[in-house]
Amino acid sequence: MGPWCAYFASWVSARAGTPLGDAGQGFARVDDVWSWASRTGRTLKRSDVPRPGDLILWDEHMGVVEKVGPRGELTVVEGNSSDAVSRRNYGPDAGGAWDSCGLARVSRRGRRRPAGWRRRSGPAGESAARRAGAQHRPDRGSGWTGAQ
């Protein structure tokens, strides 16, 4: 199976009501997400404070910021992290994202957390987003467009 982190972030963003892409089509590749974010003025500067729902992008991988800690540490939900949906923690350096690509703000409205990202009861205390992400395989016919 090929990479699907951009598919996952596109799917999560669409479910949150902030679809990625000019027509909300989502993306298959990280560099296409970064190009779109750069072209539409959504990239963040190092001085900007990340918020839940922001995208974090590295050269070949991406995720969605779930939580920002008091010292700038990030909790990120990533698709295709060891071929699964995973929650990862990074320090204020955003896991080196600032040195490869960076962060992008999908929503231009105020603070917005993706729907279903609150912890809810479920198997082993998983969040609704993780349960949904684990069941959804965007690389297998979900209708997202883009080159693989």
Backbone as a printed PyTorch tensor [residue, N CA C, xyz], in Angstrom:
tensor([[[  0.8490,  -1.1730,   0.0000],
         [  0.0000,   0.0000,   0.0000],
         [  0.8940,   1.2350,   0.0000]],

        [[  0.5060,   2.2310,  -0.7420],
         [  1.2630,   3.4740,  -0.8210],
         [  0.9090,   4.4260,   0.3110]],

        [[  1.5410,   5.5870,   0.3340],
         [  1.2750,   6.5670,   1.3860],
         [ -0.1570,   7.0960,   1.3140]],

        [[ -0.7490,   7.3340,   2.4820],
         [ -2.1160,   7.8660,   2.5030],
         [ -2.3240,   8.9350,   3.5650]],

        [[ -1.2460,   9.5360,   4.0640],
         [ -1.3910,  10.5740,   5.0900],
         [ -2.1280,  11.7950,   4.5560]],

        [[ -1.8860,  12.1920,   3.3020],
         [ -2.5790,  13.3570,   2.7310],
         [ -4.0550,  13.0390,   2.4990]],

        [[ -4.3510,  11.8060,   2.0840],
         [ -5.7570,  11.3960,   1.9630],
         [ -6.4540,  11.5090,   3.3180]],

        [[ -5.7780,  11.0170,   4.3580],
         [ -6.3790,  11.0470,   5.6920],
         [ -6.6280,  12.4760,   6.1560]],

        [[ -5.6340,  13.3480,   6.0180],
         [ -5.8080,  14.7490,   6.4250],
         [ -6.9100,  15.4170,   5.6080]],

        [[ -7.0030,  15.0880,   4.3310],
         [ -8.0740,  15.6330,   3.4850],
         [ -9.4340,  15.1590,   3.9760]],

        [[ -9.5230,  13.8870,   4.3190],
         [-10.7830,  13.3170,   4.7920],
         [-11.1980,  13.9550,   6.1180]],

        [[-10.2380,  14.0740,   7.0710],
         [-10.5310,  14.6840,   8.3680],
         [-10.9790,  16.1360,   8.1860]],

        [[-10.2700,  16.8730,   7.3450],
         [-10.6170,  18.2850,   7.1110],
         [-12.0060,  18.4140,   6.4940]],

        [[-12.3270,  17.5570,   5.5530],
         [-13.6650,  17.5940,   4.9340],
         [-14.7400,  17.2950,   5.9740]],

        [[-14.4960,  16.3030,   6.8320],
         [-15.4590,  15.9610,   7.8820],
         [-15.6430,  17.0980,   8.8760]],

        [[-14.5910,  17.9120,   9.0510],
         [-14.6480,  19.0440,   9.9810],
         [-15.2950,  20.2660,   9.3360]],

        [[-15.6350,  20.1800,   8.0460],
         [-16.2730,  21.3040,   7.3630],
         [-15.2820,  22.3010,   6.7860]],

        [[-14.0090,  21.9200,   6.7030],
         [-12.9730,  22.7900,   6.1300],
         [-12.1900,  21.9940,   5.0870]],

        [[-12.8380,  21.6430,   3.9810],
         [-12.1760,  20.7810,   2.9950],
         [-10.9290,  21.4270,   2.3880]],

        [[ -9.9860,  20.5820,   2.0180],
         [ -8.7440,  21.0380,   1.3970],
         [ -8.9160,  21.1390,  -0.1130]],

        [[ -8.2930,  22.1530,  -0.7070],
         [ -8.3350,  22.3190,  -2.1600],
         [ -9.3170,  23.3940,  -2.5670]],

        [[ -9.0740,  23.9760,  -3.7390],
         [ -9.9300,  25.0610,  -4.2230],
         [-11.3880,  24.6370,  -4.3510]],

        [[-11.6000,  23.3830,  -4.7530],
         [-12.9650,  22.8770,  -4.9200],
         [-13.3210,  21.8720,  -3.8350]],

        [[-12.4960,  21.7970,  -2.7720],
         [-12.7540,  20.8500,  -1.6950],
         [-12.4550,  19.4220,  -2.0760]],

        [[-11.6260,  19.2260,  -3.0830],
         [-11.3720,  17.8990,  -3.6170],
         [-10.4310,  17.0600,  -2.7710]],

        [[ -9.6720,  17.6820,  -1.8740],
         [ -8.6940,  16.9380,  -1.0980],
         [ -7.4590,  16.6580,  -1.9390]],

        [[ -6.4590,  16.0440,  -1.3220],
         [ -5.1940,  15.8100,  -2.0080],
         [ -4.6420,  14.4320,  -1.6850]],

        [[ -3.8620,  13.9170,  -2.6230],
         [ -3.2040,  12.6260,  -2.4450],
         [ -1.7540,  12.7870,  -2.0260]],

        [[ -1.1700,  13.9590,  -2.2500],
         [  0.2550,  14.1610,  -2.0140],
         [  0.5040,  15.3500,  -1.0880]],

        [[  1.4790,  15.2020,  -0.1990],
         [  1.8210,  16.2530,   0.7520],
         [  2.2490,  17.5250,   0.0250]],

        [[  3.0580,  17.3820,  -1.0220],
         [  3.5330,  18.5890,  -1.7130],
         [  2.3990,  19.3380,  -2.4000]],

        [[  1.3350,  18.6470,  -2.8010],
         [  0.1700,  19.3380,  -3.3630],
         [ -0.5720,  20.1250,  -2.2790]],

        [[ -0.6510,  19.5690,  -1.0690],
         [ -1.2720,  20.2920,   0.0440],
         [ -0.4650,  21.5510,   0.3440]],

        [[  0.8650,  21.4070,   0.4130],
         [  1.7150,  22.5530,   0.7280],
         [  1.6210,  23.6150,  -0.3690]],

        [[  1.6110,  23.2200,  -1.6260],
         [  1.4860,  24.1780,  -2.7320],
         [  0.1760,  24.9460,  -2.6370]],

        [[ -0.9120,  24.2360,  -2.3680],
         [ -2.2270,  24.8770,  -2.2260],
         [ -2.2280,  25.8380,  -1.0420]],

        [[ -1.6900,  25.3930,   0.0970],
         [ -1.6610,  26.2440,   1.2980],
         [ -0.8110,  27.4920,   1.0450]],

        [[  0.3070,  27.3320,   0.3690],
         [  1.1800,  28.4800,   0.0730],
         [  0.4890,  29.4580,  -0.8650]],

        [[ -0.1230,  28.9270,  -1.9110],
         [ -0.7850,  29.7690,  -2.9180],
         [ -1.9700,  30.5270,  -2.3400]],

        [[ -2.6490,  29.9400,  -1.3560],
         [ -3.8600,  30.5640,  -0.8090],
         [ -3.6110,  31.2970,   0.5120]],

        [[ -2.3440,  31.4860,   0.8720],
         [ -2.0180,  32.2680,   2.0690],
         [ -2.3440,  31.5910,   3.3830]],

        [[ -2.2900,  30.2690,   3.4270],
         [ -2.6450,  29.5360,   4.6430],
         [ -1.4420,  29.0500,   5.4450]],

        [[ -0.2380,  29.2600,   4.9450],
         [  0.9360,  28.7930,   5.6760],
         [  1.1700,  29.6720,   6.9010]],

        [[  1.7080,  29.0640,   7.9330],
         [  1.9850,  29.7820,   9.1720],
         [  3.4560,  30.1740,   9.2370]],

        [[  3.7240,  31.2630,   9.9420],
         [  5.0960,  31.6850,  10.2200],
         [  5.5130,  31.0630,  11.5500]],

        [[  6.8150,  30.9720,  11.7610],
         [  7.3150,  30.4240,  13.0290],
         [  6.7570,  31.1660,  14.2350]],

        [[  6.4460,  32.4370,  14.0760],
         [  5.9250,  33.2340,  15.1950],
         [  4.4450,  32.9640,  15.4620]],

        [[  3.7400,  32.3020,  14.5420],
         [  2.3310,  31.9740,  14.7430],
         [  2.1970,  30.8120,  15.7200]],

        [[  1.1600,  30.8410,  16.5010],
         [  0.8910,  29.7620,  17.4480],
         [ -0.0440,  28.7530,  16.7760]],

        [[  0.3730,  27.4890,  16.6670],
         [ -0.5120,  26.4850,  16.0650],
         [ -1.7920,  26.3270,  16.8720]],

        [[ -2.8480,  25.8930,  16.1890],
         [ -4.1460,  25.6560,  16.8230],
         [ -4.6570,  24.2870,  16.4130]],

        [[ -5.5450,  23.7160,  17.2150],
         [ -6.1680,  22.4590,  16.7970],
         [ -6.8180,  22.6310,  15.4210]],

        [[ -6.6330,  21.6340,  14.5890],
         [ -7.1660,  21.6710,  13.2310],
         [ -6.1470,  22.1190,  12.1980]],

        [[ -5.0330,  22.7390,  12.6370],
         [ -3.9860,  23.1210,  11.6920],
         [ -3.3330,  21.8650,  11.1310]],

        [[ -2.7840,  21.9920,   9.9510],
         [ -2.0450,  20.8940,   9.3330],
         [ -0.5670,  21.0520,   9.6460]],

        [[  0.1100,  19.9570,   9.9040],
         [  1.5530,  19.9650,  10.0840],
         [  2.1290,  19.1320,   8.9430]],

        [[  3.0850,  19.7070,   8.2290],
         [  3.6150,  19.0540,   7.0340],
         [  5.1340,  18.9450,   7.0960]],

        [[  5.6150,  17.7720,   6.7970],
         [  7.0320,  17.5170,   6.6150],
         [  7.2410,  17.2520,   5.1250]],

        [[  8.4510,  16.9150,   4.7090],
         [  8.7160,  16.6820,   3.2900],
         [  7.7970,  15.6270,   2.6810]],

        [[  7.6200,  14.5160,   3.3350],
         [  6.8530,  13.4040,   2.7640],
         [  5.7510,  12.8920,   3.6860]],

        [[  5.3570,  13.6770,   4.6840],
         [  4.3570,  13.2010,   5.6360],
         [  3.6030,  14.3980,   6.2030]],

        [[  2.4120,  14.1590,   6.7160],
         [  1.6200,  15.2350,   7.3140],
         [  0.6510,  14.6670,   8.3310]],

        [[  0.1030,  15.5680,   9.1520],
         [ -0.9020,  15.1970,  10.1330],
         [ -1.7550,  16.4060,  10.4710]],

        [[ -2.6570,  16.2180,  11.4140],
         [ -3.5720,  17.2700,  11.8530],
         [ -3.3350,  17.5260,  13.3330]],

        [[ -3.1210,  18.7870,  13.6930],
         [ -2.8910,  19.1540,  15.0920],
         [ -4.1830,  18.9370,  15.8690]],

        [[ -4.0800,  18.1410,  16.9330],
         [ -5.2350,  17.8860,  17.7900],
         [ -5.2210,  18.8050,  19.0060]],

        [[ -4.0170,  19.0110,  19.5630],
         [ -3.9210,  19.7860,  20.8050],
         [ -2.5720,  20.4980,  20.8340]],

        [[ -2.5770,  21.6910,  21.4470],
         [ -1.3490,  22.4560,  21.6480],
         [ -1.1780,  22.6560,  23.1470]],

        [[ -0.0280,  22.2520,  23.6570],
         [  0.2500,  22.3610,  25.0830],
         [  0.7010,  23.7570,  25.4700]],

        [[  0.8210,  24.0200,  26.7590],
         [  1.1610,  25.3560,  27.2530],
         [  2.5550,  25.8410,  26.8310]],

        [[  3.4690,  24.9100,  26.5500],
         [  4.8120,  25.3040,  26.1170],
         [  4.9970,  25.1290,  24.6120]],

        [[  3.8940,  24.9470,  23.8810],
         [  3.9650,  24.8170,  22.4310],
         [  4.1240,  23.3970,  21.9300]],

        [[  4.0860,  22.4210,  22.8190],
         [  4.1670,  21.0440,  22.3670],
         [  2.8730,  20.6670,  21.6430]],

        [[  2.9730,  19.7740,  20.6710],
         [  1.8380,  19.4430,  19.8180],
         [  1.4570,  17.9790,  19.9440]],

        [[  0.1510,  17.7240,  19.9720],
         [ -0.3800,  16.3780,  19.8090],
         [ -0.9820,  16.3550,  18.4170]],

        [[ -0.5310,  15.4060,  17.6050],
         [ -0.9040,  15.3560,  16.1920],
         [ -1.4910,  13.9900,  15.8790]],

        [[ -2.5700,  13.9640,  15.0870],
         [ -3.1380,  12.7170,  14.5920],
         [ -2.6800,  12.5750,  13.1490]],

        [[ -2.0590,  11.4340,  12.8560],
         [ -1.4760,  11.2090,  11.5420],
         [ -2.0140,   9.9210,  10.9360]],

        [[ -2.3380,   9.9760,   9.6600],
         [ -2.6490,   8.7690,   8.9040],
         [ -1.3610,   8.2360,   8.3240]],

        [[ -1.3130,   6.9470,   8.0730],
         [ -0.1450,   6.2900,   7.4880],
         [  1.0950,   6.4350,   8.3570]],

        [[  0.9150,   6.4390,   9.6320],
         [  2.0400,   6.4260,  10.5600],
         [  2.2070,   4.9620,  10.9680]],

        [[  3.1940,   4.2890,  10.3940],
         [  3.3510,   2.8350,  10.5310],
         [  2.1090,   2.1190,  10.0050]],

        [[  1.5730,   2.6340,   8.8910],
         [  0.3990,   2.0830,   8.2050],
         [ -0.8440,   2.0370,   9.0950]],

        [[ -0.9700,   3.0440,   9.9740],
         [ -2.1330,   3.1340,  10.8560],
         [ -2.4090,   4.6020,  11.1620]],

        [[ -3.5520,   4.8570,  11.7750],
         [ -3.8420,   6.1910,  12.2990],
         [ -3.2420,   6.2400,  13.6920]],

        [[ -2.3770,   7.2270,  13.9320],
         [ -1.6620,   7.3040,  15.1980],
         [ -1.7150,   8.7020,  15.7820]],

        [[ -1.6500,   8.7630,  17.0950],
         [ -1.5350,  10.0380,  17.8000],
         [ -0.0850,  10.1490,  18.2450]],

        [[  0.5660,  11.2520,  17.8380],
         [  1.9820,  11.4530,  18.1560],
         [  2.1580,  12.7830,  18.8710]],

        [[  3.1830,  12.8630,  19.6980],
         [  3.4990,  14.0900,  20.4170],
         [  4.8260,  14.6420,  19.9280]],

        [[  4.8690,  15.9710,  19.7480],
         [  6.0730,  16.6530,  19.2910],
         [  6.3370,  17.8380,  20.2030]],

        [[  7.5990,  18.2370,  20.2790],
         [  7.9730,  19.4100,  21.0430],
         [  7.6260,  20.6810,  20.2980]],

        [[  7.9890,  21.8360,  20.8570],
         [  7.6870,  23.1260,  20.2250],
         [  8.3150,  23.2930,  18.8360]],

        [[  9.3240,  22.4660,  18.5150],
         [  9.9420,  22.5420,  17.1810],
         [  9.0830,  21.8410,  16.1310]],

        [[  7.9410,  21.3240,  16.5340],
         [  6.9910,  20.6500,  15.6350],
         [  7.6310,  19.4500,  14.9420]],

        [[  8.4990,  18.7660,  15.6410],
         [  9.1150,  17.5740,  15.0750],
         [  9.9550,  17.8540,  13.8460]],

        [[ 10.4880,  19.0600,  13.7620],
         [ 11.3120,  19.4390,  12.6170],
         [ 10.5270,  19.9470,  11.4230]],

        [[  9.2080,  20.0780,  11.5630],
         [  8.3820,  20.5220,  10.4280],
         [  8.7760,  21.9060,   9.9430]],

        [[  9.1720,  22.7900,  10.8690],
         [  9.5470,  24.1410,  10.4580],
         [ 10.7510,  24.1190,   9.5280]],

        [[ 11.5950,  23.0890,   9.6360],
         [ 12.7950,  23.0190,   8.8080],
         [ 12.5550,  22.3240,   7.4710]],

        [[ 11.4360,  21.6200,   7.3080],
         [ 11.1690,  20.9550,   6.0360],
         [ 10.0480,  21.6480,   5.2750]],

        [[  8.8660,  21.6880,   5.8070],
         [  7.7450,  22.4210,   5.1890],
         [  7.2190,  23.4240,   6.1940]],

        [[  6.3560,  22.9980,   7.1060],
         [  5.8230,  23.8930,   8.1130],
         [  4.4250,  23.5130,   8.5260]],

        [[  3.6690,  24.5140,   8.9310],
         [  2.2920,  24.3140,   9.3320],
         [  1.3900,  25.2020,   8.4910]],

        [[  0.1370,  24.7830,   8.3550],
         [ -0.8360,  25.5420,   7.5680],
         [ -2.1590,  25.5730,   8.3130]],

        [[ -2.8550,  26.6730,   8.2180],
         [ -4.1550,  26.8410,   8.8510],
         [ -5.2330,  26.6250,   7.7970]],

        [[ -6.0310,  25.6050,   7.9950],
         [ -7.0880,  25.2920,   7.0350],
         [ -8.2440,  26.2610,   7.1930]],

        [[ -8.6850,  26.4570,   8.4260],
         [ -9.8290,  27.3220,   8.6820],
         [ -9.3680,  28.7560,   8.8400]],

        [[-10.0110,  29.6520,   8.1430],
         [ -9.7040,  31.0680,   8.3050],
         [-10.5920,  31.6850,   9.3850]],

        [[-11.5690,  30.9280,   9.8360],
         [-12.4100,  31.3930,  10.9330],
         [-11.6570,  31.1770,  12.2290]],

        [[-12.2210,  31.5700,  13.3310],
         [-11.5520,  31.4400,  14.6240],
         [-11.1940,  30.0070,  14.9480]],

        [[-10.9100,  29.7660,  16.1700],
         [-10.5020,  28.4290,  16.5950],
         [-11.5820,  27.4250,  16.2700]],

        [[-11.1950,  26.3750,  15.6160],
         [-12.1440,  25.3490,  15.2200],
         [-11.4980,  23.9840,  15.3650]],

        [[-12.0810,  23.1690,  16.1720],
         [-11.6010,  21.7970,  16.3000],
         [-12.4360,  20.9240,  15.3750]],

        [[-11.8200,  19.9810,  14.6930],
         [-12.5860,  19.0820,  13.8400],
         [-13.6490,  18.3490,  14.6380]],

        [[-14.8230,  18.1930,  14.0470],
         [-15.9240,  17.5040,  14.7090],
         [-15.5050,  16.0910,  15.0770]],

        [[-15.8780,  15.6590,  16.2600],
         [-15.5940,  14.3010,  16.6740],
         [-14.2200,  14.1000,  17.2890]],

        [[-13.4550,  15.1610,  17.4750],
         [-12.1070,  14.9940,  18.0110],
         [-12.0980,  14.9950,  19.5330]],

        [[-13.2260,  15.2420,  20.1670],
         [-13.2800,  15.1310,  21.6160],
         [-13.2060,  13.6550,  21.9910]],

        [[-12.6360,  13.3930,  23.1530],
         [-12.6200,  12.0010,  23.6050],
         [-14.0400,  11.5690,  23.9160]],

        [[-14.3770,  10.4430,  23.4240],
         [-15.6730,   9.8440,  23.7110],
         [-15.4240,   8.4140,  24.1430]],

        [[-16.3890,   7.8500,  24.8200],
         [-16.1850,   6.4690,  25.2220],
         [-16.1960,   5.5930,  23.9840]],

        [[-15.4050,   4.6020,  24.0000],
         [-15.2980,   3.6830,  22.8740],
         [-14.2500,   2.6430,  23.1900]],

        [[-13.9410,   1.8040,  22.2340],
         [-12.9490,   0.7650,  22.4780],
         [-11.6330,   1.3550,  22.9720]],

        [[-11.1950,   0.9160,  24.1130],
         [ -9.9230,   1.3300,  24.7100],
         [ -9.7860,   2.8400,  24.8050]],

        [[-10.9020,   3.5750,  24.9350],
         [-10.8590,   5.0180,  25.0920],
         [-10.4320,   5.7770,  23.8470]],

        [[-10.5500,   5.1720,  22.6860],
         [-10.1480,   5.8440,  21.4580],
         [-11.0570,   7.0340,  21.1700]],

        [[-10.5030,   8.0540,  20.5200],
         [-11.3110,   9.1960,  20.1290],
         [-12.1550,   8.8260,  18.9260]],

        [[-13.2140,   9.5850,  18.6960],
         [-14.0730,   9.3300,  17.5430],
         [-13.2950,   9.4690,  16.2430]],

        [[-12.3790,  10.4310,  16.1760],
         [-11.5960,  10.6110,  14.9470],
         [-10.7270,   9.3950,  14.6830]],

        [[-10.1200,   8.8710,  15.7130],
         [ -9.2710,   7.6990,  15.5160],
         [-10.1000,   6.4960,  15.0890]],

        [[-11.2580,   6.3120,  15.7380],
         [-12.1170,   5.1940,  15.3270],
         [-12.5420,   5.3610,  13.8820]],

        [[-12.9640,   6.5650,  13.5210],
         [-13.3970,   6.8040,  12.1410],
         [-12.2400,   6.6410,  11.1760]],

        [[-11.0830,   7.1630,  11.5430],
         [ -9.9150,   7.0650,  10.6700],
         [ -9.4640,   5.6300,  10.4860]],

        [[ -9.5500,   4.8650,  11.5490],
         [ -9.1050,   3.4790,  11.4570],
         [-10.0420,   2.6700,  10.5810]],

        [[-11.3010,   3.0680,  10.4880],
         [-12.2630,   2.3500,   9.6690],
         [-12.2790,   2.8450,   8.2350]],

        [[-11.8350,   4.0510,   8.0220],
         [-11.8830,   4.6660,   6.7000],
         [-10.5580,   4.4620,   6.0020]],

        [[-10.5550,   3.9030,   4.8090],
         [ -9.3320,   3.6870,   4.0520],
         [ -9.3960,   4.5500,   2.7970]],

        [[ -9.0010,   5.8130,   2.8950],
         [ -9.1440,   6.7340,   1.7720],
         [ -8.3770,   6.3140,   0.5350]],

        [[ -7.3640,   5.4710,   0.6860],
         [ -6.6100,   5.0320,  -0.4770],
         [ -7.3290,   3.9240,  -1.2330]],

        [[ -8.4890,   3.5350,  -0.7440],
         [ -9.2200,   2.4470,  -1.3850],
         [-10.5990,   2.8950,  -1.8310]],

        [[-10.6470,   3.8300,  -2.7750],
         [-11.9030,   4.1790,  -3.4140],
         [-12.7890,   5.1270,  -2.6800]],

        [[-12.2530,   6.1180,  -1.9790],
         [-13.1130,   7.0430,  -1.2590],
         [-13.6030,   8.1850,  -2.1370]],

        [[-13.0450,   8.3150,  -3.3380],
         [-13.4600,   9.3880,  -4.2260],
         [-12.5620,  10.5900,  -4.2310]],

        [[-11.5020,  10.6160,  -3.3800],
         [-10.5710,  11.7410,  -3.4020],
         [ -9.8170,  11.7310,  -4.7180]],

        [[ -9.5300,  12.9090,  -5.2340],
         [ -8.8070,  13.0070,  -6.4860],
         [ -7.3540,  13.3470,  -6.2470]],

        [[ -6.5350,  13.1450,  -7.2450],
         [ -5.1240,  13.4970,  -7.1550],
         [ -4.2430,  12.3350,  -7.5550]],

        [[ -3.0340,  12.6510,  -8.0000],
         [ -2.1020,  11.6200,  -8.4100],
         [ -1.5660,  10.8830,  -7.2010]],

        [[ -1.2740,   9.5990,  -7.3680],
         [ -0.7070,   8.8240,  -6.2570],
         [  0.7620,   8.6700,  -6.4070]]])
